[in-house]
Amino acid sequence: MPLVPAGAGCTGVAVAMARERAMAAAAHSLAATATVPLVPAGAGCVGAAAAGSAPHAQGHTAPPGERAPQGAPPPLPARKYTQLFKEGVNLTKSLIAQSNLFASVEKEVPESISQTLTSLLVLRLDRKRISFIPNLQGLEQIRSIHLQSNQIGKNENLSCFPNLKFLPLAGNRISRVENLRTLPKLQLLDLSHNHIESLNTDVLPQSLLVLELTGNKCTKQNSYRESVLAALPHLIEPDAQHVPRTSIQCIVDDSGLKVTVKHLLVTRKEPAESTA
């Protein structure tokens, strides 16, 4: 209840309440339009205080009708701060542990966690902003790596996973298919929705049963499908289109169970929304 001078009566109360409502509305309007000064990472308390005292000096222009402070540095581009949040990361054992063991680890992986990683067969690393795959040691037993929806621009250092069978790389930034001959056991390769304009089938492992390149310009080339089928004699699912063959039409998943390729492709996609 607002404070009202004695004897003000009902009229005074109404006026005071109306004044408070107006002040609250003005404060809400200011809060909605106010912006917090952007401070570069590592600036610390001093940098934050300086930014707070000079709101137009760190990436902000003066409001309409108001001059910027004399001698203030030029505004910093907004994209600089946007890129900080979108910058890619390297694939590390620490990231693998955090994503698959739900462990809180620093850059150096403790020996006990490193030993546990050697027992994993499947790595879930999708949507982790990964941009580079280094040559990781001690993960030779891995059978499946889910790397879709990252920022990977090049297939490299995959030879550290010699037993790899499943490699989903959909939705990355790969422009060239390469360095796959070092995966002699690879059965499924999903490179859909990347930036591949041409395809050299000589770099594809002969063990492939499923190849997905939908959403790449290379699929528009003349005789694309014929060249892929000629290069991969065991292929039964190019771009989710079944090819009748007399050879076995099932593959072994990570748990050792045989599943048909059709079932595999269905489970790989996002589940449909319920209409109920």
Residue pairs with C-beta under 8 A, 6 or more apart in sequence:
2 13
2 16
2 17
2 19
2 20
3 16
4 12
4 13
4 16
5 12
8 16
35 55
35 60
37 48
37 51
37 52
37 54
37 55
37 57
37 58
37 59
37 60
38 51
38 58
38 59
38 60
38 76
38 81
39 47
39 48
39 51
39 58
40 47
40 58
41 84
43 50
43 51
50 57
50 58
51 57
51 58
54 69
54 72
56 62
56 68
56 69
56 72
56 75
57 69
57 72
57 73
58 76
59 75
59 76
59 77
59 78
59 81
60 75
61 68
61 75
62 68
86 129
87 129
88 129
88 130
88 131
88 132
88 150
88 151
89 95
89 128
89 129
89 130
89 131
90 130
90 131
90 132
90 133
90 134
91 125
91 130
91 132
91 133
91 134
91 136
92 107
92 134
92 136
93 109
93 114
93 117
93 136
94 105
94 106
94 107
94 108
94 109
95 125
95 128
95 130
96 117
96 120
96 123
96 125
96 139
97 103
97 105
97 109
97 113
97 116
97 117
98 104
98 105
99 123
99 124
99 125
99 128
100 117
100 120
100 122
100 123
100 124
100 125
101 113
101 116
101 117
103 113
105 113
109 117
114 138
117 138
117 139
118 138
118 139
118 141
119 141
120 139
120 141
120 142
121 141
121 142
121 143
121 144
121 254
122 142
122 143
122 144
122 145
122 146
122 254
123 142
123 144
123 145
123 146
124 146
125 145
125 146
125 147
125 150
126 146
126 147
126 148
126 149
126 150
126 168
127 148
127 149
127 150
128 150
129 150
129 151
130 147
130 150
130 151
130 152
131 150
131 151
131 152
131 153
132 152
133 147
133 152
133 155
133 156
133 157
133 158
134 157
135 157
135 159
135 160
136 157
136 160
137 160
139 160
139 161
140 160
140 161
140 162
140 163
141 163
142 161
142 163
142 164
143 163
143 164
143 165
143 166
143 254
144 164
144 165
144 166
144 167
144 254
145 161
145 164
145 166
145 167
145 168
146 166
146 168
147 167
147 168
147 169
147 172
148 168
148 169
148 170
148 171
148 172
148 190
149 170
149 171
149 172
150 171
150 172
151 172
151 173
152 169
152 172
152 173
152 174
153 172
153 173
153 174
153 175
154 174
154 175
154 176
154 178
155 169
155 174
155 176
155 177
155 178
155 179
155 180
156 178
156 179
157 179
158 164
158 167
158 179
158 180
158 182
158 183
159 179
159 182
159 183
161 183
162 182
162 183
162 184
162 185
163 185
164 183
164 185
164 186
165 185
165 186
165 187
165 188
165 251
165 252
165 254
166 186
166 187
166 188
166 253
166 254
167 183
167 186
167 188
167 189
167 190
168 188
168 190
168 268
169 189
169 190
169 191
169 194
170 190
170 191
170 192
170 193
170 194
170 212
171 192
171 193
171 194
172 194
173 194
173 195
174 191
174 194
174 195
174 196
175 194
175 195
175 196
175 197
176 196
177 191
177 196
177 199
177 200
177 203
177 204
178 200
178 203
179 203
180 186
180 189
180 203
180 204
180 205
181 203
181 204
181 205
183 205
183 207
184 205
184 207
185 205
185 207
186 205
186 207
186 208
187 207
187 208
187 209
187 210
187 251
188 208
188 209
188 210
188 251
188 264
189 204
189 208
189 210
189 211
189 212
190 210
190 212
190 268
191 211
191 212
191 213
191 216
192 212
192 213
192 214
192 215
192 216
192 239
193 214
193 215
193 216
194 215
194 216
195 216
195 217
196 213
196 216
196 217
196 218
197 216
197 217
197 218
198 217
198 218
198 221
199 213
199 216
199 218
199 221
199 224
199 227
199 228
201 227
201 228
201 230
201 231
201 232
202 231
204 211
204 231
204 232
206 232
206 233
206 234
207 234
208 232
208 234
208 235
209 234
209 235
209 236
209 237
209 251
209 261
210 235
210 236
210 237
210 251
210 261
210 264
210 265
211 228
211 232
211 235
211 237
211 238
211 239
212 237
212 239
212 240
213 219
213 238
213 239
214 239
214 240
218 224
219 239
225 238
225 239
228 235
228 238
229 235
229 238
229 243
232 238
234 245
234 247
235 243
236 242
236 243
236 245
236 247
236 249
236 261
237 243
237 261
237 265
240 265
242 261
242 262
249 260
249 261
250 258
250 259
250 260
250 261
251 258
251 259
251 261
251 264
252 258
252 259
253 259
253 264
